Amino acid sequence: MSNEEGTAKVAKACPTPQPFRSVAGSVMLVTLLFFFGFLVRFIFSPLAPSIGKDIAISSGQLGSAFFLGSIGVLLGSLGSGFVSSRINHRGTLLTGVFVAAAVIMASYFLNSVWAIRGVMLILGACAGLNQPSVVATITAMVSRSDWGKALAVQQIAPPLSLVAAPLIAVGLLTVFSWRWTLVSIGVLAALGGVAFLVFGRFAAFPSEPPSVALVRPVVKQRSLWVMVFLFALGMGAQVGIYTMLPLYLTVQRGLSATTANTLVGLSNISPLVMAFVSGWITDRIGEKRAIFIFLLLTGTVTILLGTFTGTWLKVMVFFLPALAVCFFPPAFSALSRIVQPNMRSMAAALAPPMAFIFGGGLLPTGLGYIGQRYTFGLGIVITGIVIVAGSGAAFLLKLIEEMEEGC
């Protein structure tokens, strides 16, 4: 195939940006795969007390498993460009979800802490493989003026998985063991992959193959590293604290495992609405101001979560996810505006995964060990202080004003 023919093929595959309402179904289908990437990992948090009855695992060891999962996210993201440049974004999304489904079903045979760590590493790699393709696909399909709305739909996936994981755990554990619960999650993920295989007739365009020439201008931008820092704060509030929250509520605050998991699950219902509120606000006040406001509020509530007891503690458990999710629509919109379209996959492959190392990996590990030596509440308060102090970094971002649309 000549260069001209190859260029024509890619151009044909690249979608023409359309208003959100015209491609809402496609955006939701991509979001479904994004959802399963979170669910297969987050299910281990509410299952931890049950797993601990068969496999001795401390809070610190559980935190280290989530840390290895964050390493997997980074490795998967770094390799995503090589995969999506060869089998396009659609093939990458399908590969990620089917491999994750197979691994979580194989988790039926887990029998050691190291086996759990290995599973989390692979599941993280699958999620990291898919994330750049999710962002690239949505921002290519949707008109720039509607990115806030489209990315708000995408950001339903994390809170929806945070709702589903503890509630699924509570429901299935009344009938099945934790092992068969993991198998059930794997079957659901596989069905999601089949739905995308049958109905997802889009995203069949490749990314730019990774190269020094492509990576250098991205990593040299100050805004990329500001986004890494901001994503670390946002992920720390949404993912890092969530992973250790059931243990905090049961070990330090005296709630039963069922009550804690139900409370955590119900608290993540409001983010399903708040993500749309955030997208609406972002489209009106801009990404930088939205990021600052939402991080400031999130950090404040995090401090209160680590301080209060009783009824007010439960109120903060509900407020935190509602505010934390609001960070992500403006954050992903800003990430898509620090580089031109052909570099979006690269930016998405670098910033969120590197941030996840800190917010979704090191933070749960740190909270676990602080909980063992001091109290979980102390670690949560320190996290909130850091989020409040770092929220102003949003104004250091340099966003491209005249942004090209498409791929």
NORLIN-V352835 format. One record per pair of residues at least 24 apart in sequence whose ideal C-beta (glycine too) atoms are under 7 Angstrom apart, sorted by sequence separation. I is the first residue (numbers start at 1). J is the second residue. D is the distance in whole Angstrom. If there is no record, write none. Layout:
i:I j:J d:D
i:I j:J d:D
//
This chain:
i:298 j:323 d:5
i:100 j:126 d:4
i:297 j:323 d:5
i:298 j:324 d:5
i:99 j:126 d:5
i:41 j:69 d:6
i:294 j:323 d:6
i:298 j:327 d:7
i:96 j:126 d:5
i:294 j:326 d:4
i:295 j:327 d:6
i:96 j:129 d:4
i:294 j:327 d:5
i:95 j:129 d:7
i:96 j:130 d:4
i:291 j:327 d:6
i:92 j:129 d:6
i:93 j:130 d:6
i:92 j:130 d:7
i:291 j:330 d:5
i:93 j:133 d:5
i:290 j:330 d:4
i:291 j:331 d:6
i:92 j:133 d:5
i:287 j:330 d:4
i:291 j:334 d:7
i:89 j:133 d:4
i:83 j:129 d:6
i:287 j:333 d:5
i:89 j:136 d:6
i:278 j:325 d:7
i:282 j:329 d:5
i:287 j:334 d:4
i:72 j:120 d:7
i:76 j:124 d:7
i:80 j:128 d:7
i:84 j:132 d:7
i:89 j:137 d:5
i:270 j:318 d:7
i:274 j:322 d:5
i:278 j:326 d:4
i:282 j:330 d:4
i:68 j:117 d:5
i:72 j:121 d:4
i:76 j:125 d:4
i:80 j:129 d:5
i:84 j:133 d:5
i:71 j:121 d:6
i:72 j:122 d:6
i:75 j:125 d:5
i:76 j:126 d:6
i:79 j:129 d:7
i:267 j:317 d:5
i:271 j:321 d:5
i:275 j:325 d:5
i:279 j:329 d:4
i:287 j:337 d:7
i:65 j:116 d:5
i:69 j:120 d:4
i:72 j:123 d:7
i:73 j:124 d:4
i:76 j:127 d:7
i:77 j:128 d:4
i:263 j:314 d:6
i:267 j:318 d:4
i:270 j:321 d:7
i:271 j:322 d:6
i:274 j:325 d:5
i:278 j:329 d:5
i:282 j:333 d:6
i:61 j:113 d:5
i:65 j:117 d:5
i:68 j:120 d:5
i:69 j:121 d:6
i:72 j:124 d:3
i:76 j:128 d:3
i:80 j:132 d:5
i:270 j:322 d:4
i:274 j:326 d:6
i:278 j:330 d:7
i:64 j:117 d:7
i:68 j:121 d:5
i:71 j:124 d:7
i:72 j:125 d:4
i:75 j:128 d:6
i:76 j:129 d:4
i:80 j:133 d:7
i:264 j:317 d:7
i:268 j:321 d:5
i:66 j:120 d:7
i:69 j:123 d:6
i:70 j:124 d:6
i:73 j:127 d:5
i:74 j:128 d:6
i:77 j:131 d:6
i:263 j:317 d:6
i:267 j:321 d:5
i:271 j:325 d:4
i:275 j:329 d:6
i:55 j:110 d:7
i:65 j:120 d:5
i:69 j:124 d:4
i:73 j:128 d:4
i:77 j:132 d:6
i:55 j:111 d:7
i:57 j:113 d:5
i:72 j:128 d:6
i:253 j:309 d:6
i:55 j:112 d:6
i:55 j:113 d:7
i:37 j:96 d:7
i:338 j:397 d:7
i:33 j:93 d:5
i:40 j:100 d:5
i:253 j:313 d:6
i:338 j:398 d:7
i:36 j:97 d:6
i:141 j:202 d:7
i:230 j:291 d:6
i:234 j:295 d:7
i:237 j:298 d:5
i:241 j:302 d:7
i:338 j:399 d:6
i:233 j:295 d:6
i:337 j:399 d:4
i:338 j:400 d:7
i:37 j:100 d:7
i:334 j:397 d:6
i:337 j:400 d:5
i:341 j:404 d:5
i:33 j:97 d:5
i:36 j:100 d:7
i:40 j:104 d:5
i:340 j:404 d:6
i:237 j:302 d:6
i:334 j:399 d:6
i:341 j:406 d:6
i:137 j:203 d:4
i:337 j:403 d:6
i:341 j:407 d:6
i:133 j:203 d:7
i:307 j:377 d:7
i:108 j:179 d:5
i:136 j:207 d:6
i:306 j:377 d:4
i:306 j:378 d:7
i:108 j:182 d:6
i:306 j:380 d:3
i:307 j:381 d:6
i:107 j:182 d:4
i:108 j:183 d:5
i:305 j:380 d:6
i:306 j:381 d:4
i:104 j:182 d:6
i:105 j:183 d:5
i:302 j:380 d:6
i:303 j:381 d:5
i:306 j:384 d:7
i:41 j:120 d:7
i:158 j:238 d:6
i:162 j:242 d:6
i:104 j:185 d:5
i:105 j:186 d:3
i:302 j:383 d:6
i:303 j:384 d:3
i:41 j:123 d:5
i:104 j:186 d:4
i:302 j:384 d:3
i:303 j:385 d:6
i:40 j:123 d:5
i:41 j:124 d:7
i:237 j:320 d:7
i:238 j:321 d:7
i:300 j:384 d:7
i:101 j:186 d:5
i:104 j:189 d:7
i:299 j:384 d:5
i:302 j:387 d:6
i:41 j:127 d:7
i:238 j:324 d:4
i:237 j:324 d:4
i:238 j:325 d:6
i:101 j:189 d:4
i:170 j:258 d:6
i:299 j:387 d:3
i:300 j:388 d:6
i:37 j:126 d:7
i:100 j:189 d:6
i:101 j:190 d:4
i:298 j:387 d:6
i:299 j:388 d:4
i:37 j:127 d:4
i:234 j:324 d:7
i:170 j:261 d:5
i:97 j:189 d:6
i:98 j:190 d:7
i:101 j:193 d:6
i:169 j:261 d:6
i:170 j:262 d:6
i:295 j:387 d:6
i:296 j:388 d:6
i:299 j:391 d:6
i:37 j:130 d:6
i:234 j:327 d:4
i:234 j:328 d:6
i:97 j:192 d:6
i:98 j:193 d:5
i:166 j:261 d:4
i:296 j:391 d:4
i:97 j:193 d:4
i:166 j:262 d:7
i:295 j:391 d:4
i:33 j:130 d:6
i:234 j:331 d:6
i:166 j:264 d:5
i:167 j:265 d:4
i:94 j:193 d:6
i:166 j:265 d:4
i:292 j:391 d:5
i:34 j:134 d:5
i:231 j:331 d:6
i:292 j:392 d:6
i:230 j:331 d:6
i:94 j:196 d:6
i:163 j:265 d:5
i:292 j:394 d:4
i:93 j:196 d:7
i:94 j:197 d:6
i:291 j:394 d:4
i:292 j:395 d:7
i:30 j:134 d:6
i:163 j:268 d:4
i:162 j:268 d:4
i:163 j:269 d:6
i:288 j:394 d:5
i:30 j:137 d:6
i:227 j:334 d:7
i:288 j:395 d:6
i:30 j:138 d:6
i:227 j:335 d:5
i:159 j:268 d:5
i:288 j:397 d:6
i:90 j:200 d:7
i:93 j:203 d:7
i:27 j:138 d:6
i:227 j:338 d:7
i:159 j:271 d:3
i:160 j:272 d:6
i:287 j:399 d:7
i:90 j:203 d:4
i:159 j:272 d:6
i:27 j:141 d:7
i:89 j:203 d:4
i:90 j:204 d:5
i:224 j:338 d:6
i:26 j:141 d:6
i:27 j:142 d:7
i:88 j:203 d:7
i:223 j:338 d:4
i:88 j:204 d:5
i:89 j:205 d:6
i:156 j:272 d:6
i:159 j:275 d:7
i:88 j:205 d:6
i:221 j:338 d:6
i:23 j:141 d:5
i:88 j:206 d:5
i:89 j:207 d:7
i:23 j:142 d:6
i:38 j:157 d:6
i:42 j:161 d:5
i:46 j:165 d:6
i:156 j:275 d:5
i:240 j:359 d:5
i:34 j:154 d:6
i:38 j:158 d:5
i:42 j:162 d:6
i:45 j:165 d:7
i:46 j:166 d:4
i:155 j:275 d:5
i:231 j:351 d:6
i:235 j:355 d:6
i:239 j:359 d:6
i:240 j:360 d:6
i:244 j:364 d:5
i:251 j:371 d:7
i:85 j:206 d:5
i:218 j:339 d:6
i:231 j:352 d:5
i:235 j:356 d:6
i:239 j:360 d:4
i:243 j:364 d:4
i:20 j:142 d:5
i:31 j:153 d:6
i:35 j:157 d:4
i:39 j:161 d:4
i:43 j:165 d:5
i:47 j:169 d:5
i:84 j:206 d:6
i:85 j:207 d:5
i:236 j:358 d:7
i:17 j:140 d:7
i:18 j:141 d:7
i:27 j:150 d:5
i:31 j:154 d:5
i:34 j:157 d:4
i:38 j:161 d:4
i:42 j:165 d:4
i:46 j:169 d:4
i:50 j:173 d:6
i:84 j:207 d:4
i:85 j:208 d:7
i:152 j:275 d:5
i:224 j:347 d:6
i:228 j:351 d:5
i:232 j:355 d:4
i:236 j:359 d:4
i:240 j:363 d:3
i:244 j:367 d:5
i:248 j:371 d:7
i:252 j:375 d:6
i:17 j:141 d:7
i:18 j:142 d:7
i:19 j:143 d:6
i:85 j:209 d:4
i:152 j:276 d:5
i:227 j:351 d:4
i:231 j:355 d:3
i:235 j:359 d:3
i:240 j:364 d:5
i:244 j:368 d:6
i:247 j:371 d:7
i:252 j:376 d:5
i:15 j:140 d:5
i:17 j:142 d:6
i:18 j:143 d:6
i:28 j:153 d:6
i:31 j:156 d:6
i:35 j:160 d:6
i:39 j:164 d:6
i:43 j:168 d:7
i:218 j:343 d:6
i:234 j:359 d:7
i:235 j:360 d:5
i:251 j:376 d:7
i:252 j:377 d:6
i:14 j:140 d:7
i:15 j:141 d:5
i:17 j:143 d:5
i:20 j:146 d:4
i:27 j:153 d:5
i:31 j:157 d:5
i:35 j:161 d:6
i:39 j:165 d:6
i:43 j:169 d:7
i:81 j:207 d:5
i:152 j:278 d:6
i:224 j:350 d:7
i:228 j:354 d:5
i:232 j:358 d:4
i:233 j:359 d:7
i:19 j:146 d:6
i:27 j:154 d:7
i:51 j:178 d:5
i:152 j:279 d:3
i:224 j:351 d:6
i:228 j:355 d:5
i:232 j:359 d:4
i:236 j:363 d:5
i:50 j:178 d:4
i:81 j:209 d:7
i:82 j:210 d:6
i:151 j:279 d:6
i:218 j:346 d:5
i:231 j:359 d:7
i:248 j:376 d:4
i:20 j:149 d:5
i:81 j:210 d:4
i:214 j:343 d:7
i:218 j:347 d:6
i:247 j:376 d:7
i:20 j:150 d:5
i:149 j:279 d:5
i:47 j:178 d:5
i:148 j:279 d:4
i:215 j:346 d:6
i:148 j:280 d:7
i:214 j:346 d:6
i:218 j:350 d:7
i:244 j:376 d:7
i:47 j:181 d:6
i:148 j:282 d:4
i:149 j:283 d:7
i:208 j:342 d:5
i:148 j:283 d:4
i:210 j:346 d:7
i:208 j:345 d:7
i:207 j:345 d:4
i:43 j:182 d:7
i:241 j:380 d:6
i:43 j:185 d:5
i:241 j:383 d:7
i:40 j:185 d:6
i:39 j:185 d:6
i:236 j:383 d:6
i:40 j:189 d:6
i:237 j:387 d:6
i:236 j:387 d:7
i:36 j:189 d:4
i:233 j:387 d:5
i:36 j:192 d:5
i:233 j:390 d:5
i:33 j:192 d:6
i:162 j:321 d:6
i:32 j:192 d:5
i:229 j:390 d:6
i:159 j:321 d:6
i:32 j:195 d:7
i:33 j:196 d:6
i:230 j:393 d:6
i:32 j:196 d:7
i:229 j:393 d:6
i:230 j:394 d:6
i:159 j:325 d:5
i:29 j:196 d:6
i:158 j:325 d:7
i:226 j:393 d:6
i:29 j:199 d:6
i:155 j:325 d:6
i:226 j:396 d:5
i:29 j:200 d:5
i:226 j:397 d:5
i:155 j:328 d:4
i:155 j:329 d:5
i:223 j:397 d:5
i:223 j:398 d:5
i:26 j:202 d:5
i:66 j:243 d:5
i:152 j:329 d:4
i:151 j:329 d:5
i:63 j:244 d:7
i:148 j:329 d:6
i:151 j:332 d:5
i:151 j:333 d:6
i:148 j:333 d:6
i:147 j:333 d:5
i:15 j:202 d:6
i:59 j:247 d:5
i:147 j:336 d:7
i:13 j:204 d:5
i:14 j:205 d:5
i:13 j:205 d:4
i:10 j:205 d:6
i:10 j:206 d:7
i:45 j:242 d:7
i:135 j:332 d:6
i:139 j:336 d:5
i:45 j:243 d:5
i:48 j:246 d:7
i:48 j:247 d:7
i:46 j:246 d:6
i:45 j:246 d:6
i:135 j:336 d:7
i:205 j:407 d:6
i:139 j:344 d:6
i:49 j:257 d:5
i:136 j:344 d:5
i:135 j:344 d:6
i:136 j:345 d:5
i:136 j:348 d:7
i:132 j:345 d:4
i:135 j:348 d:4
i:46 j:261 d:5
i:132 j:348 d:4
i:131 j:348 d:6
i:132 j:349 d:4
i:131 j:352 d:6
i:128 j:353 d:5
i:144 j:403 d:6
i:84 j:345 d:7
i:144 j:405 d:5
i:143 j:405 d:7
i:81 j:345 d:6
i:81 j:346 d:6
i:140 j:406 d:6
i:140 j:407 d:5
i:81 j:349 d:6
i:80 j:349 d:5
i:78 j:349 d:6
i:77 j:349 d:4
i:77 j:353 d:4
i:74 j:353 d:4
i:73 j:353 d:5
i:74 j:354 d:6
i:74 j:356 d:7
i:73 j:356 d:5
i:74 j:357 d:6
i:70 j:356 d:5
i:71 j:357 d:7
i:70 j:357 d:5
i:70 j:360 d:5
i:71 j:361 d:7
i:70 j:361 d:3
i:69 j:361 d:7
i:66 j:360 d:7
i:67 j:361 d:4
i:66 j:361 d:6
i:67 j:362 d:6
i:67 j:364 d:7
i:66 j:364 d:4
i:67 j:365 d:5
i:63 j:364 d:4
i:64 j:365 d:5
i:63 j:365 d:4
i:63 j:367 d:6
i:63 j:368 d:3
i:62 j:368 d:6
i:63 j:369 d:7
i:60 j:368 d:4
i:59 j:368 d:4
i:60 j:369 d:5
i:59 j:371 d:5
i:60 j:372 d:6
i:59 j:372 d:6
i:58 j:372 d:7
i:17 j:405 d:4
i:17 j:406 d:6
i:14 j:406 d:6
i:14 j:407 d:4
//
